[in-house]
Amino acid sequence: MTDLYNQRDMEMKKYQVFKEEKRLEAEEKAIYNANAIIIQAWWRGVMVRRKLGPYKPKKSRGRGKKQKK
């Protein structure tokens, strides 16, 4: 009976260690994700302020005021 108890006790301890490792990995991944979002937002702000990349102003197609010849 004690052998069965000790065997199951070891299995539960291994499971608890495994569960703790998974929790720590999830927390670390969440921190990296939050930091990546902050960096991306900063970079997009830079691009918008400098009007670079896809944030360039649209070119007019000549439908504004007519110029005299």
TITOR-340152 format. One record per residue (C-alpha): residue number from 1; residue in one letter; y, x, z. Coordinates in Angstrom, 1 decimal. Layout:
     n   res        y        x        z
   NUM     A        Y        X        Z
...
end
This chain:
     n   res        y        x        z
     1     M      0.0      0.0      0.0
     2     T      2.4      2.8      0.8
     3     D      1.6      4.5     -2.5
     4     L      2.6      1.4     -4.4
     5     Y      5.8      1.1     -2.3
     6     N      6.7      4.8     -2.9
     7     Q      6.0      4.4     -6.6
     8     R      8.3      1.4     -7.0
     9     D     10.9      2.9     -4.7
    10     M     11.1      5.9     -7.1
    11     E     11.4      3.7    -10.1
    12     M     14.3      1.8     -8.5
    13     K     16.1      5.0     -7.6
    14     K     15.7      6.2    -11.2
    15     Y     17.0      2.9    -12.5
    16     Q     20.0      3.0    -10.1
    17     V     20.8      6.6    -11.4
    18     F     20.5      5.4    -15.0
    19     K     22.7      2.4    -14.3
    20     E     25.3      4.6    -12.7
    21     E     25.3      7.0    -15.6
    22     K     25.8      4.1    -18.1
    23     R     28.7      2.7    -16.0
    24     L     30.4      6.1    -16.0
    25     E     30.0      6.4    -19.7
    26     A     31.5      3.0    -20.3
    27     E     34.5      3.9    -18.1
    28     E     35.0      7.1    -19.9
    29     K     34.8      5.3    -23.3
    30     A     37.4      2.8    -22.1
    31     I     39.8      5.5    -21.0
    32     Y     39.4      7.3    -24.4
    33     N     40.0      4.0    -26.2
    34     A     43.1      3.2    -24.2
    35     N     44.5      6.7    -24.9
    36     A     43.8      6.4    -28.6
    37     I     45.6      3.0    -28.7
    38     I     48.7      4.7    -27.1
    39     I     48.7      7.6    -29.5
    40     Q     48.3      5.2    -32.5
    41     A     51.2      3.0    -31.4
    42     W     53.4      6.1    -30.9
    43     W     52.5      7.4    -34.4
    44     R     53.1      4.1    -36.1
    45     G     56.5      3.9    -34.3
    46     V     57.4      7.3    -35.7
    47     M     56.3      6.2    -39.2
    48     V     58.4      3.1    -39.0
    49     R     61.5      4.9    -37.7
    50     R     61.3      7.5    -40.4
    51     K     60.3      4.9    -43.1
    52     L     57.3      6.9    -44.2
    53     G     53.9      5.9    -45.5
    54     P     53.3      2.2    -45.9
    55     Y     56.5      1.5    -44.0
    56     K     58.8      2.5    -46.8
    57     P     61.5      0.0    -47.8
    58     K     60.5     -2.1    -50.8
    59     K     62.3     -1.2    -54.0
    60     S     64.4     -3.9    -55.6
    61     R     63.3     -5.0    -59.1
    62     G     66.8     -5.4    -60.5
    63     R     67.3     -9.0    -59.5
    64     G     70.4     -8.3    -57.6
    65     K     73.9     -8.3    -59.0
    66     K     74.3     -7.7    -62.7
    67     Q     76.2     -4.6    -63.7
    68     K     78.9     -4.8    -66.4
    69     K     78.5     -2.6    -69.5
end
